[in-house]
């Protein structure tokens, strides 16, 4: 039972990290600042951005494309 609870918490936290990263990008923070704020590596933030772009547009691009998209939203 404890394993399932831990897994559920990890999934919820990962979803939260995706939202936090996108909100911080929109607020103007760069990847290294987001990594410091969230206590993650810069590669983790890059991976999140690449994965989100791939999931939404089915294209493998640099993480900066997701950052540019998020920053362009009014």
N, C-alpha and C positions, 0 to 999 in steps of 0.2 A: 504494500500500500504506500509506503513512504517513497518508493521509487516512482510510482505513478504521480504522486503529488509533486515531487521534484521535477519530473518531466513536464507536467502541466505548467508549473511556475516558470520553467526555462522557456517554454514556448510563448507564454504571455510576455516575459521580459524581452525576448527577441523581437516580438512585435512592437513593443514599446520603444526599443532601441531604433527600429526603423522609423517610427514616427518622430522620435526626438531628433534623429539625424536630419530628417527632411525639414523639420521646423527650424533647426539651428542653421541649416543651409539657407533657408528662406530669410532668416534673421541676419545673414551676412557673414557668418563664421566660415572659415576655411576648414579643410579636412583635418589638418593637424590640431586646430583648436577644438574641433568636435571630438577628436580622439582623446584629448586631454580632459575635456569636460565629462565625457562618458566613461573614462577609465578603460578605453579600448585602444587597440593599435590603429595606426593610420591605415594599414592594409585592411583592417576590418571595415572601416568607413568606406574605403574604395570599393570593397567587395559588395557592400550594401547598395551603393549607388549603381554599380554595374548590374547587379542582380535585379534591382527595381526597373532599370531601363529595359533590360532583357524581358522581364515579365510583362511590361506594359506595351512594348513596341516590337518584341521578338527580333531584336538586333543586338549583336555584340559590339559595343562601342566603349570608349573610355569613360571612366566615372565622371569626368567633367561634363559630359553631355547631360547626365541627370542633374548635376548641380546647376548647369545653365538653364535647364527647363524649369526647375523649381524656382530659381531666382527670377525667371521671366513672368511668373504668375503674379497677377496683380492682387 
